[in-house]
Amino acid sequence: MGKSKFKVGDKVKIIVNEIQSNMVGKIGQVKKVYPSFSEEPEYEFIYRVEVAGVVLKGVATDKDLEHV
């Protein structure tokens, strides 16, 4: 297993959020990083993200976020 693209505390911009589309474009912070045990490299890690003090529903993958 490789290293995660994001670490706890990283500031990120939400690129995709199918559950809460109103959060796309917002800036948040990675709160948790979990290994997913997927064989697909883009899904190797999943993330929980907080925006304005609220942890978003669901999880994000590498393709859903970008560094700020």
C-alpha positions in Angstrom: 0.0 0.0 0.0 1.3 3.4 -1.0 1.1 6.8 0.8 -2.2 8.7 0.9 -2.4 11.8 -1.3 -3.9 13.8 1.6 -3.1 13.8 5.3 -5.2 14.7 8.4 -5.2 18.5 8.6 -4.7 19.1 4.9 -6.8 21.9 3.4 -8.7 20.7 0.4 -11.1 22.0 -2.2 -14.1 19.7 -2.9 -14.2 18.9 -6.6 -17.0 16.2 -6.6 -19.6 15.4 -4.0 -22.6 13.4 -5.2 -24.3 13.3 -1.8 -24.0 17.0 -1.0 -23.6 18.8 -4.3 -23.9 22.2 -2.6 -20.4 21.6 -1.1 -18.6 21.4 -4.5 -16.1 24.2 -4.7 -15.9 24.7 -0.9 -12.7 24.6 1.1 -12.5 22.0 3.9 -10.0 20.1 6.0 -9.3 16.4 6.0 -10.3 15.0 9.4 -9.7 11.2 8.9 -7.8 9.0 6.4 -8.7 5.4 6.0 -7.2 2.7 3.8 -9.8 1.2 1.5 -8.0 -2.1 0.6 -9.2 -1.5 -3.0 -7.0 -2.8 -5.8 -7.7 0.4 -7.8 -5.0 3.0 -7.1 -7.4 6.0 -7.1 -9.5 4.3 -4.4 -6.6 3.2 -2.2 -7.5 5.7 0.5 -10.8 7.4 1.5 -11.2 10.6 3.4 -13.6 12.3 5.8 -13.7 16.1 5.2 -15.0 18.9 7.5 -16.3 22.2 6.1 -17.2 25.1 8.4 -17.1 22.8 11.5 -19.4 20.1 10.0 -18.1 16.7 8.9 -19.6 15.9 5.5 -21.8 12.9 4.8 -20.1 10.0 3.1 -16.4 9.8 2.2 -14.2 11.3 -0.5 -11.6 9.7 -2.7 -8.4 11.2 -4.3 -10.4 12.3 -7.4 -13.0 14.2 -5.3 -10.4 16.5 -3.7 -7.5 18.8 -4.6 -4.9 20.5 -2.3 -5.4 24.2 -1.6 
